Amino acid sequence: MNLPEDFKTKYQRLLGADATDFFASFDTPSLSGYRTNPAHHDLPDHLTAAPTVPYEPLGHFGTVGGRTLMHQSGAVYSQEPSAMFVGATAAPKPGETILDLCAAPGGKTTHLASYLQGTGLLVTNEINRKRVKVLAENVERFGVREAVILNESPDRLSPIFPDFFDKVLVDAPCSGEGMFRKDPAAMDYWSLDYVAECAARQREIMTEALKMVKPGGQLIYSTCTFAPEEDEQMMAWVLKNYPEFHLVPITKVGGVIDARPDWADGNPELKKAARLFPHLMQGEGHFVAKLERDAGDAQTPRGTAKLGTPLTGDQRKLWQDFAQTVLGGSDWANLVTVKDQLFAVPAGLPNLKKLHVFRPGLHLGTFKKNRFEPAYALALASDPQQVYQTLAITDQQWRAWVHGETFTLTTAPKKGWYLLVCAGQPVGFGKVVGTTVKNFFPKGLRFTVYDDDVSAAN
């Protein structure tokens, strides 16, 4: 690989004798990986038997195609193996309040959701309007129930969530040096000045992010760059300017090593952070640190969540009829409408009136004239083993479904809505009329070319 000359000079100086192996790693193949979704049952053996990522039991080496049943249903999520170390380090406990501050495209958000197990609160934010749409699609596909999706800058979030979160994840925008092998185009905009620009922006982000960590809570900081200015030196800056925070040791396995205090101010505490080098482990370049705030009194966020409009009596009846008939129960709290759309909003939110809320919670469906139409997001967040009305379909019927086609059954079940299930996985809601299953698969997600289910680790 034709690496930038300034990059080679810099890391020859920093790595010394290790530089030869480091530079050689850029000419070796990039590894792919995927995580399985713990909310899904009956996953095929070839998915769960693939080699496991050392630090993440849900992670495997290999490639899952995007146009497959397992990917479309949210049973798996493609993610580069080193990136999994971030979520595994955060490892939130069920019931915690979590912020993923720089969340798109959603790999780390969905990973955090796997740990929360459908409980707690997950606020996931992306400042870029186009990228937040991709984030929402991936959160929806993974069946995340407890997420609120925001499209905001950190300085607008911190006054709303002071001392609020058990864990804050800052996967900081960075110079991307760790992705040169996987994405050579990242070298086109790299320069020593760009590294300095990224470090300045990261300090601005961290200034706001640290305000949102509750006393006793943690902030997990990560980058996909080797640059000390964005890694060890960033943590040294935090420790110097925010004495209420200290670094927590990170468990390092699978070739992950200690960070380098000598690349910052020499503070031995920096060894508690972690470096992931492609010549030492199976994955791309990353840096991860875990900061913990000292215990103390927290501020109380003012106000309570004001999102959407309460349901009318007619709307509540339509929803309850659907929930009781199809889902087998109607125990859904905090229901609101945004225009004609129905959402289940997670509990425990402050007043978000001043923020741009892209998605206030799990999208349940749409109210239309005298009827309720369930959402694709609700289908993917549903457990087929819990839903009352399910309809098992074949692989061929699934292919017709994701193409946007109706299909015909040999016998006519009871008329109405059914959760369509293929190979044990929820794929969407279909409406049965006679022997015909009407198609409600979202038009923007339809496809006609199909990938192999999984390929071996490369």
One Martini backbone bead per residue (centre of mass of N, CA, C, O) as a GRO file, in nm:
protein
  458
    1MET     BB    1   0.098   0.035   0.021
    2ASN     BB    2   0.065   0.390  -0.040
    3LEU     BB    3   0.185   0.567   0.192
    4PRO     BB    4   0.227   0.840   0.348
    5GLU     BB    5   0.518   0.992   0.422
    6ASP     BB    6   0.444   1.124   0.696
    7PHE     BB    7   0.339   0.865   0.819
    8LYS     BB    8   0.599   0.696   0.803
    9THR     BB    9   0.781   0.886   0.964
   10LYS     BB   10   0.621   0.892   1.226
   11TYR     BB   11   0.608   0.565   1.280
   12GLN     BB   12   0.907   0.514   1.279
   13ARG     BB   13   0.962   0.688   1.530
   14LEU     BB   14   0.750   0.555   1.732
   15LEU     BB   15   0.814   0.227   1.670
   16GLY     BB   16   1.060   0.145   1.529
   17ALA     BB   17   1.107  -0.189   1.511
   18ASP     BB   18   0.781  -0.219   1.458
   19ALA     BB   19   0.735  -0.082   1.177
   20THR     BB   20   0.761  -0.312   0.973
   21ASP     BB   21   0.507  -0.473   1.063
   22PHE     BB   22   0.310  -0.244   1.043
   23PHE     BB   23   0.340  -0.183   0.737
   24ALA     BB   24   0.282  -0.479   0.638
   25SER     BB   25  -0.025  -0.491   0.729
   26PHE     BB   26  -0.135  -0.316   0.478
   27ASP     BB   27  -0.084  -0.588   0.278
   28THR     BB   28  -0.315  -0.722   0.422
   29PRO     BB   29  -0.603  -0.851   0.482
   30SER     BB   30  -0.911  -0.767   0.562
   31LEU     BB   31  -1.135  -0.811   0.823
   32SER     BB   32  -1.435  -0.970   0.895
   33GLY     BB   33  -1.762  -0.922   1.067
   34TYR     BB   34  -2.005  -1.042   1.321
   35ARG     BB   35  -2.316  -1.014   1.494
   36THR     BB   36  -2.532  -1.145   1.713
   37ASN     BB   37  -2.870  -1.155   1.814
   38PRO     BB   38  -2.997  -1.219   2.134
   39ALA     BB   39  -3.315  -1.188   2.046
   40HIS     BB   40  -3.257  -1.435   1.870
   41HIS     BB   41  -3.360  -1.739   1.738
   42ASP     BB   42  -3.257  -2.007   1.559
   43LEU     BB   43  -2.974  -2.010   1.465
   44PRO     BB   44  -2.760  -2.107   1.253
   45ASP     BB   45  -2.472  -2.287   1.284
   46HIS     BB   46  -2.284  -2.124   1.080
   47LEU     BB   47  -2.296  -1.863   1.260
   48THR     BB   48  -2.208  -1.977   1.557
   49ALA     BB   49  -1.938  -2.150   1.451
   50ALA     BB   50  -1.775  -1.932   1.400
   51PRO     BB   51  -1.522  -1.759   1.473
   52THR     BB   52  -1.435  -1.598   1.766
   53VAL     BB   53  -1.415  -1.313   1.923
   54PRO     BB   54  -1.225  -1.276   2.203
   55TYR     BB   55  -1.407  -1.009   2.336
   56GLU     BB   56  -1.684  -1.132   2.178
   57PRO     BB   57  -1.930  -1.370   2.189
   58LEU     BB   58  -2.111  -1.237   1.944
   59GLY     BB   59  -1.852  -1.255   1.775
   60HIS     BB   60  -1.744  -1.295   1.424
   61PHE     BB   61  -1.572  -1.438   1.170
   62GLY     BB   62  -1.689  -1.289   0.872
   63THR     BB   63  -1.946  -1.288   0.607
   64VAL     BB   64  -2.248  -1.100   0.568
   65GLY     BB   65  -2.496  -1.052   0.372
   66GLY     BB   66  -2.735  -0.797   0.307
   67ARG     BB   67  -2.905  -1.015   0.111
   68THR     BB   68  -3.040  -1.162   0.373
   69LEU     BB   69  -3.226  -1.297   0.611
   70MET     BB   70  -3.041  -1.241   0.863
   71HIS     BB   71  -3.008  -0.939   0.800
   72GLN     BB   72  -3.301  -0.833   0.753
   73SER     BB   73  -3.403  -0.941   1.049
   74GLY     BB   74  -3.152  -0.885   1.266
   75ALA     BB   75  -2.967  -1.140   1.350
   76VAL     BB   76  -2.741  -0.959   1.216
   77TYR     BB   77  -2.418  -0.769   1.231
   78SER     BB   78  -2.201  -0.592   1.058
   79GLN     BB   79  -1.854  -0.596   1.194
   80GLU     BB   80  -1.566  -0.494   1.275
   81PRO     BB   81  -1.374  -0.644   1.508
   82SER     BB   82  -1.247  -0.394   1.656
   83ALA     BB   83  -1.521  -0.243   1.706
   84MET     BB   84  -1.620  -0.448   1.929
   85PHE     BB   85  -1.438  -0.344   2.167
   86VAL     BB   86  -1.610  -0.105   2.251
   87GLY     BB   87  -1.873  -0.242   2.350
   88ALA     BB   88  -1.723  -0.446   2.539
   89THR     BB   89  -1.618  -0.215   2.725
   90ALA     BB   90  -1.886  -0.091   2.807
   91ALA     BB   91  -2.096  -0.299   2.904
   92PRO     BB   92  -2.388  -0.266   2.971
   93LYS     BB   93  -2.645  -0.272   3.192
   94PRO     BB   94  -2.934  -0.351   3.272
   95GLY     BB   95  -3.112  -0.031   3.299
   96GLU     BB   96  -2.939   0.169   3.176
   97THR     BB   97  -2.801   0.483   3.086
   98ILE     BB   98  -2.740   0.574   2.738
   99LEU     BB   99  -2.480   0.730   2.527
  100ASP     BB  100  -2.453   0.781   2.172
  101LEU     BB  101  -2.302   1.052   2.026
  102CYS     BB  102  -2.149   0.907   1.755
  103ALA     BB  103  -2.342   0.670   1.588
  104ALA     BB  104  -2.287   0.651   1.307
  105PRO     BB  105  -2.443   0.377   1.163
  106GLY     BB  106  -2.483   0.160   1.445
  107GLY     BB  107  -2.294  -0.060   1.562
  108LYS     BB  108  -2.264   0.037   1.863
  109THR     BB  109  -2.560   0.067   1.934
  110THR     BB  110  -2.643  -0.233   1.888
  111HIS     BB  111  -2.442  -0.341   2.092
  112LEU     BB  112  -2.554  -0.201   2.342
  113ALA     BB  113  -2.840  -0.329   2.315
  114SER     BB  114  -2.752  -0.620   2.376
  115TYR     BB  115  -2.692  -0.554   2.680
  116LEU     BB  116  -2.978  -0.431   2.765
  117GLN     BB  117  -3.224  -0.619   2.682
  118GLY     BB  118  -3.474  -0.403   2.653
  119THR     BB  119  -3.362  -0.190   2.854
  120GLY     BB  120  -3.379   0.113   2.954
  121LEU     BB  121  -3.164   0.373   2.798
  122LEU     BB  122  -3.114   0.484   2.446
  123VAL     BB  123  -2.916   0.742   2.334
  124THR     BB  124  -2.896   0.829   1.986
  125ASN     BB  125  -2.647   1.022   1.803
  126GLU     BB  126  -2.651   1.253   1.509
  127ILE     BB  127  -2.545   1.536   1.335
  128ASN     BB  128  -2.599   1.408   1.063
  129ARG     BB  129  -2.868   1.391   0.859
  130LYS     BB  130  -2.796   1.155   0.668
  131ARG     BB  131  -2.676   0.956   0.889
  132VAL     BB  132  -2.934   0.928   1.071
  133LYS     BB  133  -3.091   0.748   0.873
  134VAL     BB  134  -2.904   0.505   0.893
  135LEU     BB  135  -2.926   0.466   1.192
  136ALA     BB  136  -3.233   0.410   1.198
  137GLU     BB  137  -3.228   0.157   1.019
  138ASN     BB  138  -3.042  -0.015   1.210
  139VAL     BB  139  -3.211   0.000   1.465
  140GLU     BB  140  -3.462  -0.126   1.339
  141ARG     BB  141  -3.339  -0.396   1.233
  142PHE     BB  142  -3.241  -0.481   1.538
  143GLY     BB  143  -3.490  -0.426   1.740
  144VAL     BB  144  -3.489  -0.160   1.903
  145ARG     BB  145  -3.676  -0.036   2.187
  146GLU     BB  146  -3.492   0.190   2.381
  147ALA     BB  147  -3.472   0.414   2.154
  148VAL     BB  148  -3.341   0.745   2.095
  149ILE     BB  149  -3.327   0.968   1.814
  150LEU     BB  150  -3.078   1.209   1.743
  151ASN     BB  151  -3.013   1.553   1.581
  152GLU     BB  152  -2.717   1.669   1.725
  153SER     BB  153  -2.525   1.865   1.920
  154PRO     BB  154  -2.344   1.852   2.206
  155ASP     BB  155  -2.414   2.152   2.311
  156ARG     BB  156  -2.736   2.076   2.314
  157LEU     BB  157  -2.730   1.829   2.516
  158SER     BB  158  -2.594   1.904   2.794
  159PRO     BB  159  -2.834   2.083   2.918
  160ILE     BB  160  -3.039   1.830   2.919
  161PHE     BB  161  -2.794   1.607   3.036
  162PRO     BB  162  -2.704   1.648   3.329
  163ASP     BB  163  -2.576   1.400   3.501
  164PHE     BB  164  -2.727   1.128   3.354
  165PHE     BB  165  -2.527   0.899   3.264
  166ASP     BB  166  -2.380   0.595   3.302
  167LYS     BB  167  -2.309   0.600   2.983
  168VAL     BB  168  -2.061   0.728   2.749
  169LEU     BB  169  -2.020   0.733   2.396
  170VAL     BB  170  -1.709   0.822   2.213
  171ASP     BB  171  -1.691   0.796   1.867
  172ALA     BB  172  -1.467   0.970   1.726
  173PRO     BB  173  -1.390   1.183   1.507
  174CYS     BB  174  -1.127   1.107   1.269
  175SER     BB  175  -0.837   1.033   1.069
  176GLY     BB  176  -0.844   0.708   0.994
  177GLU     BB  177  -0.579   0.527   1.004
  178GLY     BB  178  -0.712   0.239   1.082
  179MET     BB  179  -0.860   0.236   0.770
  180PHE     BB  180  -0.660   0.214   0.529
  181ARG     BB  181  -0.693  -0.088   0.452
  182LYS     BB  182  -1.010  -0.086   0.415
  183ASP     BB  183  -0.988   0.250   0.331
  184PRO     BB  184  -0.787   0.410   0.116
  185ALA     BB  185  -0.942   0.689   0.085
  186ALA     BB  186  -0.845   0.806   0.366
  187MET     BB  187  -0.568   0.917   0.246
  188ASP     BB  188  -0.662   1.169   0.079
  189TYR     BB  189  -0.723   1.353   0.366
  190TRP     BB  190  -0.450   1.315   0.485
  191SER     BB  191  -0.274   1.486   0.757
  192LEU     BB  192  -0.117   1.653   1.000
  193ASP     BB  193  -0.334   1.876   1.012
  194TYR     BB  194  -0.581   1.688   1.035
  195VAL     BB  195  -0.510   1.573   1.307
  196ALA     BB  196  -0.528   1.846   1.457
  197GLU     BB  197  -0.825   1.901   1.387
  198CYS     BB  198  -0.943   1.651   1.526
  199ALA     BB  199  -0.841   1.712   1.813
  200ALA     BB  200  -0.999   1.975   1.847
  201ARG     BB  201  -1.281   1.851   1.808
  202GLN     BB  202  -1.263   1.643   2.040
  203ARG     BB  203  -1.246   1.851   2.270
  204GLU     BB  204  -1.526   1.967   2.220
  205ILE     BB  205  -1.685   1.707   2.264
  206MET     BB  206  -1.576   1.634   2.550
  207THR     BB  207  -1.672   1.884   2.702
  208GLU     BB  208  -1.975   1.786   2.676
  209ALA     BB  209  -1.975   1.481   2.750
  210LEU     BB  210  -1.876   1.502   3.051
  211LYS     BB  211  -2.143   1.646   3.156
  212MET     BB  212  -2.329   1.364   3.111
  213VAL     BB  213  -2.193   1.230   3.347
  214LYS     BB  214  -2.248   1.067   3.612
  215PRO     BB  215  -2.185   1.004   3.914
  216GLY     BB  216  -2.000   0.704   3.865
  217GLY     BB  217  -1.964   0.715   3.577
  218GLN     BB  218  -1.901   0.660   3.219
  219LEU     BB  219  -1.643   0.703   2.960
  220ILE     BB  220  -1.616   0.604   2.622
  221TYR     BB  221  -1.324   0.616   2.423
  222SER     BB  222  -1.292   0.637   2.056
  223THR     BB  223  -1.084   0.527   1.779
  224CYS     BB  224  -0.953   0.492   1.419
  225THR     BB  225  -0.653   0.569   1.532
  226PHE     BB  226  -0.294   0.621   1.594
  227ALA     BB  227  -0.296   0.905   1.699
  228PRO     BB  228  -0.183   1.055   1.981
  229GLU     BB  229  -0.344   1.326   1.965
  230GLU     BB  230  -0.628   1.137   1.975
  231ASP     BB  231  -0.541   0.969   2.232
  232GLU     BB  232  -0.336   0.996   2.475
  233GLN     BB  233  -0.351   1.313   2.465
  234MET     BB  234  -0.652   1.324   2.527
  235MET     BB  235  -0.640   1.187   2.808
  236ALA     BB  236  -0.440   1.383   2.934
  237TRP     BB  237  -0.626   1.628   2.910
  238VAL     BB  238  -0.851   1.522   3.090
  239LEU     BB  239  -0.687   1.465   3.353
  240LYS     BB  240  -0.595   1.768   3.383
  241ASN     BB  241  -0.901   1.917   3.348
  242TYR     BB  242  -1.058   1.648   3.498
  243PRO     BB  243  -1.022   1.536   3.818
  244GLU     BB  244  -1.300   1.361   3.838
  245PHE     BB  245  -1.133   1.184   3.641
  246HIS     BB  246  -1.058   0.836   3.561
  247LEU     BB  247  -0.892   0.556   3.479
  248VAL     BB  248  -0.982   0.235   3.356
  249PRO     BB  249  -0.917  -0.073   3.329
  250ILE     BB  250  -0.856  -0.283   3.046
  251THR     BB  251  -0.924  -0.566   2.903
  252LYS     BB  252  -0.663  -0.769   2.737
  253VAL     BB  253  -0.709  -0.940   2.429
  254GLY     BB  254  -0.607  -1.065   2.124
  255GLY     BB  255  -0.357  -0.832   2.106
  256VAL     BB  256  -0.419  -0.630   2.302
  257ILE     BB  257  -0.281  -0.321   2.425
  258ASP     BB  258  -0.124  -0.089   2.570
  259ALA     BB  259  -0.085   0.214   2.605
  260ARG     BB  260   0.128   0.521   2.545
  261PRO     BB  261   0.269   0.741   2.755
  262ASP     BB  262   0.517   0.840   2.566
  263TRP     BB  263   0.290   0.980   2.362
  264ALA     BB  264   0.270   1.191   2.594
  265ASP     BB  265   0.325   1.274   2.945
  266GLY     BB  266   0.393   0.983   3.103
  267ASN     BB  267   0.143   0.879   3.230
  268PRO     BB  268   0.080   0.565   3.361
  269GLU     BB  269  -0.236   0.562   3.338
  270LEU     BB  270  -0.249   0.523   3.018
  271LYS     BB  271  -0.218   0.204   3.019
  272LYS     BB  272  -0.531   0.146   3.060
  273ALA     BB  273  -0.550   0.175   2.786
  274ALA     BB  274  -0.614   0.088   2.431
  275ARG     BB  275  -0.452  -0.100   2.166
  276LEU     BB  276  -0.506  -0.159   1.803
  277PHE     BB  277  -0.306  -0.362   1.601
  278PRO     BB  278  -0.274  -0.526   1.291
  279HIS     BB  279   0.012  -0.678   1.377
  280LEU     BB  280  -0.131  -0.810   1.664
  281MET     BB  281  -0.424  -0.840   1.538
  282GLN     BB  282  -0.770  -0.908   1.440
  283GLY     BB  283  -0.765  -0.602   1.282
  284GLU     BB  284  -0.800  -0.284   1.315
  285GLY     BB  285  -0.750   0.038   1.412
  286HIS     BB  286  -0.747   0.124   1.771
  287PHE     BB  287  -0.889   0.324   2.043
  288VAL     BB  288  -0.936   0.271   2.409
  289ALA     BB  289  -1.122   0.435   2.677
  290LYS     BB  290  -1.189   0.448   3.043
  291LEU     BB  291  -1.391   0.670   3.216
  292GLU     BB  292  -1.431   0.787   3.560
  293ARG     BB  293  -1.646   0.921   3.785
  294ASP     BB  294  -1.685   1.052   4.063
  295ALA     BB  295  -1.855   1.050   4.328
  296GLY     BB  296  -2.188   1.211   4.374
  297ASP     BB  297  -2.383   1.474   4.299
  298ALA     BB  298  -2.665   1.523   4.101
  299GLN     BB  299  -2.836   1.653   3.873
  300THR     BB  300  -3.170   1.754   3.786
  301PRO     BB  301  -3.356   1.723   3.537
  302ARG     BB  302  -3.571   1.921   3.372
  303GLY     BB  303  -3.842   1.779   3.341
  304THR     BB  304  -4.029   1.603   3.097
  305ALA     BB  305  -4.127   1.427   2.854
  306LYS     BB  306  -4.211   1.587   2.523
  307LEU     BB  307  -4.368   1.361   2.302
  308GLY     BB  308  -4.607   1.436   2.137
  309THR     BB  309  -4.937   1.279   2.145
  310PRO     BB  310  -5.197   1.175   2.277
  311LEU     BB  311  -5.430   0.952   2.257
  312THR     BB  312  -5.711   0.873   2.144
  313GLY     BB  313  -5.973   0.674   2.187
  314ASP     BB  314  -5.968   0.548   1.902
  315GLN     BB  315  -5.667   0.484   1.890
  316ARG     BB  316  -5.650   0.301   2.138
  317LYS     BB  317  -5.845   0.086   2.030
  318LEU     BB  318  -5.693   0.007   1.775
  319TRP     BB  319  -5.437  -0.081   1.918
  320GLN     BB  320  -5.556  -0.290   2.120
  321ASP     BB  321  -5.676  -0.477   1.911
  322PHE     BB  322  -5.412  -0.549   1.777
  323ALA     BB  323  -5.242  -0.638   2.023
  324GLN     BB  324  -5.438  -0.868   2.120
  325THR     BB  325  -5.462  -1.028   1.848
  326VAL     BB  326  -5.148  -1.038   1.751
  327LEU     BB  327  -4.946  -1.008   2.010
  328GLY     BB  328  -5.102  -1.092   2.295
  329GLY     BB  329  -5.092  -0.779   2.389
  330SER     BB  330  -5.104  -0.430   2.574
  331ASP     BB  331  -4.813  -0.373   2.731
  332TRP     BB  332  -4.788  -0.033   2.665
  333ALA     BB  333  -4.599   0.238   2.731
  334ASN     BB  334  -4.571   0.553   2.632
  335LEU     BB  335  -4.786   0.663   2.424
  336VAL     BB  336  -4.750   0.826   2.099
  337THR     BB  337  -4.810   1.089   1.865
  338VAL     BB  338  -4.695   1.171   1.522
  339LYS     BB  339  -4.946   1.251   1.402
  340ASP     BB  340  -5.007   0.922   1.260
  341GLN     BB  341  -4.781   0.819   1.453
  342LEU     BB  342  -4.671   0.541   1.650
  343PHE     BB  343  -4.516   0.543   1.982
  344ALA     BB  344  -4.265   0.409   2.203
  345VAL     BB  345  -4.152   0.560   2.492
  346PRO     BB  346  -3.910   0.587   2.689
  347ALA     BB  347  -3.823   0.600   3.002
  348GLY     BB  348  -3.664   0.885   3.170
  349LEU     BB  349  -3.701   1.151   3.024
  350PRO     BB  350  -3.650   1.450   2.943
  351ASN     BB  351  -3.692   1.749   2.803
  352LEU     BB  352  -3.696   1.761   2.424
  353LYS     BB  353  -3.812   2.025   2.285
  354LYS     BB  354  -3.519   2.161   2.187
  355LEU     BB  355  -3.489   1.909   2.010
  356HIS     BB  356  -3.394   1.688   1.751
  357VAL     BB  357  -3.623   1.440   1.691
  358PHE     BB  358  -3.614   1.161   1.490
  359ARG     BB  359  -3.680   0.927   1.721
  360PRO     BB  360  -3.885   0.863   2.011
  361GLY     BB  361  -3.895   0.548   1.931
  362LEU     BB  362  -4.090   0.293   1.876
  363HIS     BB  363  -4.233   0.196   1.586
  364LEU     BB  364  -4.574   0.080   1.553
  365GLY     BB  365  -4.743   0.287   1.353
  366THR     BB  366  -5.050   0.361   1.161
  367PHE     BB  367  -5.306   0.590   1.132
  368LYS     BB  368  -5.606   0.529   0.977
  369LYS     BB  369  -5.903   0.503   0.853
  370ASN     BB  370  -6.031   0.291   1.082
  371ARG     BB  371  -5.712   0.207   1.118
  372PHE     BB  372  -5.428  -0.016   1.171
  373GLU     BB  373  -5.070  -0.001   1.079
  374PRO     BB  374  -4.803  -0.177   1.106
  375ALA     BB  375  -4.467  -0.174   1.165
  376TYR     BB  376  -4.162  -0.281   1.076
  377ALA     BB  377  -4.024  -0.230   1.352
  378LEU     BB  378  -4.216  -0.410   1.519
  379ALA     BB  379  -4.149  -0.676   1.384
  380LEU     BB  380  -3.831  -0.673   1.456
  381ALA     BB  381  -3.917  -0.644   1.780
  382SER     BB  382  -4.037  -0.928   1.761
  383ASP     BB  383  -4.132  -1.233   1.915
  384PRO     BB  384  -4.246  -1.522   1.784
  385GLN     BB  385  -4.288  -1.666   2.074
  386GLN     BB  386  -4.504  -1.420   2.164
  387VAL     BB  387  -4.678  -1.413   1.927
  388TYR     BB  388  -4.995  -1.493   1.819
  389GLN     BB  389  -4.975  -1.398   1.502
  390THR     BB  390  -4.835  -1.630   1.284
  391LEU     BB  391  -4.637  -1.682   0.967
  392ALA     BB  392  -4.504  -1.927   0.793
  393ILE     BB  393  -4.232  -1.907   0.561
  394THR     BB  394  -4.058  -1.938   0.286
  395ASP     BB  395  -3.792  -1.860   0.102
  396GLN     BB  396  -3.955  -1.785  -0.153
  397GLN     BB  397  -4.152  -1.598  -0.004
  398TRP     BB  398  -3.936  -1.405   0.100
  399ARG     BB  399  -3.836  -1.311  -0.178
  400ALA     BB  400  -4.106  -1.188  -0.255
  401TRP     BB  401  -4.129  -0.993  -0.017
  402VAL     BB  402  -3.853  -0.822  -0.068
  403HIS     BB  403  -3.977  -0.744  -0.364
  404GLY     BB  404  -4.304  -0.670  -0.316
  405GLU     BB  405  -4.478  -0.924  -0.311
  406THR     BB  406  -4.721  -1.126  -0.337
  407PHE     BB  407  -4.878  -1.424  -0.187
  408THR     BB  408  -4.982  -1.769  -0.182
  409LEU     BB  409  -5.194  -1.983  -0.021
  410THR     BB  410  -5.334  -2.300   0.026
  411THR     BB  411  -5.464  -2.177   0.282
  412ALA     BB  412  -5.713  -2.009   0.482
  413PRO     BB  413  -5.683  -1.799   0.716
  414LYS     BB  414  -5.738  -1.571   0.918
  415LYS     BB  415  -5.813  -1.262   0.896
  416GLY     BB  416  -5.521  -1.047   0.885
  417TRP     BB  417  -5.259  -0.995   1.089
  418TYR     BB  418  -4.906  -1.099   1.043
  419LEU     BB  419  -4.622  -1.250   1.147
  420LEU     BB  420  -4.352  -1.302   0.960
  421VAL     BB  421  -4.180  -1.628   0.935
  422CYS     BB  422  -3.829  -1.718   0.874
  423ALA     BB  423  -3.641  -1.939   1.017
  424GLY     BB  424  -3.741  -1.787   1.301
  425GLN     BB  425  -3.770  -1.499   1.160
  426PRO     BB  426  -3.851  -1.174   1.155
  427VAL     BB  427  -3.979  -0.976   0.850
  428GLY     BB  428  -4.289  -0.892   0.896
  429PHE     BB  429  -4.598  -0.765   0.792
  430GLY     BB  430  -4.902  -0.931   0.701
  431LYS     BB  431  -5.201  -0.940   0.497
  432VAL     BB  432  -5.482  -1.145   0.518
  433VAL     BB  433  -5.671  -1.239   0.214
  434GLY     BB  434  -5.753  -1.525   0.221
  435THR     BB  435  -5.474  -1.649   0.023
  436THR     BB  436  -5.353  -1.359   0.056
  437VAL     BB  437  -5.042  -1.177   0.091
  438LYS     BB  438  -4.987  -0.869   0.175
  439ASN     BB  439  -4.757  -0.611   0.102
  440PHE     BB  440  -4.529  -0.421   0.359
  441PHE     BB  441  -4.265  -0.373   0.239
  442PRO     BB  442  -4.040  -0.146   0.213
  443LYS     BB  443  -3.953   0.013  -0.072
  444GLY     BB  444  -3.650   0.111   0.005
  445LEU     BB  445  -3.566  -0.219   0.079
  446ARG     BB  446  -3.578  -0.355  -0.177
  447PHE     BB  447  -3.491  -0.681  -0.336
  448THR     BB  448  -3.347  -0.924  -0.604
  449VAL     BB  449  -3.067  -0.979  -0.484
  450TYR     BB  450  -2.871  -1.253  -0.351
  451ASP     BB  451  -2.690  -1.369  -0.088
  452ASP     BB  452  -2.491  -1.528   0.084
  453ASP     BB  453  -2.511  -1.594   0.411
  454VAL     BB  454  -2.200  -1.705   0.456
  455SER     BB  455  -1.857  -1.651   0.501
  456ALA     BB  456  -1.564  -1.710   0.564
  457ALA     BB  457  -1.302  -1.623   0.705
  458ASN     BB  458  -1.055  -1.381   0.564
   0.00000   0.00000   0.00000
